[in-house]
Amino acid sequence: MSYEPLEALRRAGTPVDLLSDSERAVFSELSPDEVAVLGTIQARLSAVSAAVEGQRADSNTNVVC
């Protein structure tokens, strides 16, 4: 079984399909350890993105004057 970095990154929630062809080429050559680091970072970003998006959508609340 061959290792496919882009598929591993997709499963981790990294939007690799939004990258340019040249960027995807770089990501496709990542080692398993590099993919693991990016996956960990993606998971951490995803965990906080809902809170950040909620604050942005509700910008009239919690206003400090």
VMD Tcl script that builds the backbone (N, CA, C; Angstrom):
set m [mol new atoms 195]
animate dup $m
set s [atomselect $m all]
$s set {name element resname resid chain x y z} {
  {N N MET 1 A 0.853 -1.190 0.000}
  {CA C MET 1 A 0.000 0.000 0.000}
  {C C MET 1 A 0.891 1.242 0.000}
  {N N SER 2 A 0.645 2.123 -0.930}
  {CA C SER 2 A 1.461 3.323 -1.018}
  {C C SER 2 A 0.881 4.430 -0.135}
  {N N TYR 3 A 1.753 5.309 0.272}
  {CA C TYR 3 A 1.377 6.420 1.139}
  {C C TYR 3 A 0.945 7.600 0.277}
  {N N GLU 4 A -0.203 8.195 0.575}
  {CA C GLU 4 A -0.726 9.333 -0.175}
  {C C GLU 4 A -0.947 10.518 0.760}
  {N N PRO 5 A 0.024 11.427 0.816}
  {CA C PRO 5 A -0.084 12.567 1.736}
  {C C PRO 5 A -1.339 13.414 1.531}
  {N N LEU 6 A -1.718 13.664 0.289}
  {CA C LEU 6 A -2.885 14.520 0.059}
  {C C LEU 6 A -4.156 13.892 0.614}
  {N N GLU 7 A -4.300 12.592 0.458}
  {CA C GLU 7 A -5.485 11.920 0.996}
  {C C GLU 7 A -5.487 11.961 2.523}
  {N N ALA 8 A -4.332 11.769 3.117}
  {CA C ALA 8 A -4.231 11.842 4.576}
  {C C ALA 8 A -4.585 13.243 5.063}
  {N N LEU 9 A -4.136 14.258 4.351}
  {CA C LEU 9 A -4.453 15.635 4.730}
  {C C LEU 9 A -5.943 15.923 4.549}
  {N N ARG 10 A -6.543 15.410 3.483}
  {CA C ARG 10 A -7.991 15.577 3.289}
  {C C ARG 10 A -8.768 14.970 4.457}
  {N N ARG 11 A -8.381 13.759 4.853}
  {CA C ARG 11 A -9.071 13.099 5.967}
  {C C ARG 11 A -8.935 13.901 7.255}
  {N N ALA 12 A -7.828 14.643 7.390}
  {CA C ALA 12 A -7.606 15.465 8.583}
  {C C ALA 12 A -8.345 16.796 8.500}
  {N N GLY 13 A -8.996 17.065 7.360}
  {CA C GLY 13 A -9.750 18.305 7.222}
  {C C GLY 13 A -8.984 19.447 6.596}
  {N N THR 14 A -7.814 19.178 6.071}
  {CA C THR 14 A -7.021 20.217 5.415}
  {C C THR 14 A -7.558 20.413 4.000}
  {N N PRO 15 A -7.917 21.622 3.613}
  {CA C PRO 15 A -8.525 21.858 2.301}
  {C C PRO 15 A -7.502 21.865 1.162}
  {N N VAL 16 A -6.871 20.739 0.926}
  {CA C VAL 16 A -5.810 20.674 -0.087}
  {C C VAL 16 A -6.330 20.921 -1.498}
  {N N ASP 17 A -7.622 20.694 -1.723}
  {CA C ASP 17 A -8.163 20.919 -3.063}
  {C C ASP 17 A -8.290 22.394 -3.406}
  {N N LEU 18 A -8.150 23.253 -2.425}
  {CA C LEU 18 A -8.189 24.694 -2.676}
  {C C LEU 18 A -6.815 25.258 -3.018}
  {N N LEU 19 A -5.785 24.428 -2.892}
  {CA C LEU 19 A -4.425 24.860 -3.185}
  {C C LEU 19 A -4.177 24.908 -4.689}
  {N N SER 20 A -3.185 25.691 -5.090}
  {CA C SER 20 A -2.781 25.708 -6.497}
  {C C SER 20 A -2.102 24.384 -6.831}
  {N N ASP 21 A -1.941 24.109 -8.095}
  {CA C ASP 21 A -1.273 22.878 -8.515}
  {C C ASP 21 A 0.137 22.787 -7.950}
  {N N SER 22 A 0.858 23.895 -7.960}
  {CA C SER 22 A 2.234 23.865 -7.455}
  {C C SER 22 A 2.268 23.658 -5.942}
  {N N GLU 23 A 1.309 24.236 -5.221}
  {CA C GLU 23 A 1.238 24.020 -3.771}
  {C C GLU 23 A 0.879 22.565 -3.462}
  {N N ARG 24 A -0.075 22.019 -4.224}
  {CA C ARG 24 A -0.453 20.620 -4.028}
  {C C ARG 24 A 0.717 19.691 -4.309}
  {N N ALA 25 A 1.550 20.039 -5.285}
  {CA C ALA 25 A 2.726 19.227 -5.592}
  {C C ALA 25 A 3.668 19.166 -4.398}
  {N N VAL 26 A 3.844 20.283 -3.719}
  {CA C VAL 26 A 4.703 20.311 -2.526}
  {C C VAL 26 A 4.095 19.443 -1.431}
  {N N PHE 27 A 2.795 19.610 -1.183}
  {CA C PHE 27 A 2.129 18.830 -0.140}
  {C C PHE 27 A 2.136 17.338 -0.452}
  {N N SER 28 A 2.108 16.994 -1.724}
  {CA C SER 28 A 2.073 15.580 -2.105}
  {C C SER 28 A 3.391 14.868 -1.811}
  {N N GLU 29 A 4.438 15.628 -1.524}
  {CA C GLU 29 A 5.753 15.047 -1.230}
  {C C GLU 29 A 6.086 15.042 0.259}
  {N N LEU 30 A 5.120 15.397 1.104}
  {CA C LEU 30 A 5.380 15.432 2.538}
  {C C LEU 30 A 5.559 14.027 3.101}
  {N N SER 31 A 6.392 13.945 4.102}
  {CA C SER 31 A 6.603 12.671 4.795}
  {C C SER 31 A 5.428 12.405 5.733}
  {N N PRO 32 A 5.279 11.162 6.188}
  {CA C PRO 32 A 4.213 10.875 7.169}
  {C C PRO 32 A 4.322 11.738 8.433}
  {N N ASP 33 A 5.538 12.006 8.884}
  {CA C ASP 33 A 5.700 12.856 10.069}
  {C C ASP 33 A 5.234 14.286 9.803}
  {N N GLU 34 A 5.552 14.813 8.627}
  {CA C GLU 34 A 5.123 16.167 8.281}
  {C C GLU 34 A 3.598 16.246 8.174}
  {N N VAL 35 A 2.993 15.227 7.585}
  {CA C VAL 35 A 1.534 15.190 7.482}
  {C C VAL 35 A 0.911 15.114 8.870}
  {N N ALA 36 A 1.518 14.356 9.762}
  {CA C ALA 36 A 1.001 14.241 11.127}
  {C C ALA 36 A 1.016 15.595 11.829}
  {N N VAL 37 A 2.086 16.353 11.650}
  {CA C VAL 37 A 2.166 17.688 12.257}
  {C C VAL 37 A 1.079 18.591 11.690}
  {N N LEU 38 A 0.924 18.591 10.370}
  {CA C LEU 38 A -0.112 19.425 9.770}
  {C C LEU 38 A -1.509 18.989 10.218}
  {N N GLY 39 A -1.722 17.688 10.346}
  {CA C GLY 39 A -3.006 17.191 10.816}
  {C C GLY 39 A -3.317 17.663 12.219}
  {N N THR 40 A -2.305 17.661 13.079}
  {CA C THR 40 A -2.474 18.140 14.446}
  {C C THR 40 A -2.809 19.624 14.464}
  {N N ILE 41 A -2.120 20.384 13.642}
  {CA C ILE 41 A -2.392 21.827 13.564}
  {C C ILE 41 A -3.799 22.067 13.036}
  {N N GLN 42 A -4.191 21.317 11.991}
  {CA C GLN 42 A -5.531 21.476 11.423}
  {C C GLN 42 A -6.602 21.163 12.458}
  {N N ALA 43 A -6.406 20.111 13.228}
  {CA C ALA 43 A -7.380 19.740 14.258}
  {C C ALA 43 A -7.498 20.840 15.313}
  {N N ARG 44 A -6.384 21.424 15.695}
  {CA C ARG 44 A -6.418 22.491 16.690}
  {C C ARG 44 A -7.119 23.733 16.145}
  {N N LEU 45 A -6.858 24.053 14.874}
  {CA C LEU 45 A -7.524 25.204 14.254}
  {C C LEU 45 A -9.024 24.958 14.133}
  {N N SER 46 A -9.401 23.751 13.746}
  {CA C SER 46 A -10.821 23.412 13.620}
  {C C SER 46 A -11.538 23.508 14.956}
  {N N ALA 47 A -10.851 23.135 16.018}
  {CA C ALA 47 A -11.447 23.169 17.352}
  {C C ALA 47 A -11.791 24.594 17.787}
  {N N VAL 48 A -11.042 25.560 17.348}
  {CA C VAL 48 A -11.315 26.937 17.760}
  {C C VAL 48 A -12.056 27.738 16.699}
  {N N SER 49 A -12.179 27.217 15.496}
  {CA C SER 49 A -12.798 28.003 14.429}
  {C C SER 49 A -14.266 28.287 14.699}
  {N N ALA 50 A -14.992 27.366 15.294}
  {CA C ALA 50 A -16.412 27.602 15.576}
  {C C ALA 50 A -16.583 28.785 16.519}
  {N N ALA 51 A -15.739 28.890 17.516}
  {CA C ALA 51 A -15.830 30.002 18.465}
  {C C ALA 51 A -15.515 31.323 17.774}
  {N N VAL 52 A -14.521 31.320 16.927}
  {CA C VAL 52 A -14.135 32.543 16.223}
  {C C VAL 52 A -15.216 32.936 15.229}
  {N N GLU 53 A -15.750 31.973 14.475}
  {CA C GLU 53 A -16.802 32.280 13.515}
  {C C GLU 53 A -18.046 32.776 14.217}
  {N N GLY 54 A -18.366 32.232 15.384}
  {CA C GLY 54 A -19.519 32.681 16.141}
  {C C GLY 54 A -19.362 34.117 16.603}
  {N N GLN 55 A -18.179 34.499 17.017}
  {CA C GLN 55 A -17.937 35.872 17.444}
  {C C GLN 55 A -18.069 36.824 16.265}
  {N N ARG 56 A -17.576 36.402 15.112}
  {CA C ARG 56 A -17.657 37.257 13.934}
  {C C ARG 56 A -19.112 37.459 13.521}
  {N N ALA 57 A -19.926 36.402 13.568}
  {CA C ALA 57 A -21.315 36.492 13.159}
  {C C ALA 57 A -22.140 37.341 14.134}
  {N N ASP 58 A -21.736 37.362 15.380}
  {CA C ASP 58 A -22.476 38.069 16.417}
  {C C ASP 58 A -21.676 39.274 16.862}
  {N N SER 59 A -21.315 40.131 15.913}
  {CA C SER 59 A -20.395 41.226 16.209}
  {C C SER 59 A -21.021 42.355 17.013}
  {N N ASN 60 A -22.351 42.392 17.174}
  {CA C ASN 60 A -22.985 43.450 17.946}
  {C C ASN 60 A -23.077 43.128 19.420}
  {N N THR 61 A -22.707 41.944 19.794}
  {CA C THR 61 A -22.732 41.529 21.184}
  {C C THR 61 A -21.322 41.603 21.734}
  {N N ASN 62 A -21.199 41.800 23.008}
  {CA C ASN 62 A -19.899 41.861 23.678}
  {C C ASN 62 A -19.035 43.018 23.171}
  {N N VAL 63 A -19.665 44.133 22.889}
  {CA C VAL 63 A -18.920 45.302 22.428}
  {C C VAL 63 A -18.463 46.086 23.654}
  {N N VAL 64 A -17.200 46.388 23.684}
  {CA C VAL 64 A -16.656 47.172 24.782}
  {C C VAL 64 A -16.538 48.620 24.330}
  {N N CYS 65 A -17.138 49.535 25.102}
  {CA C CYS 65 A -17.107 50.956 24.736}
  {C C CYS 65 A -16.191 51.723 25.656}
}
mol reanalyze $m
mol bondsrecalc $m
mol representation Tube
mol addrep $m
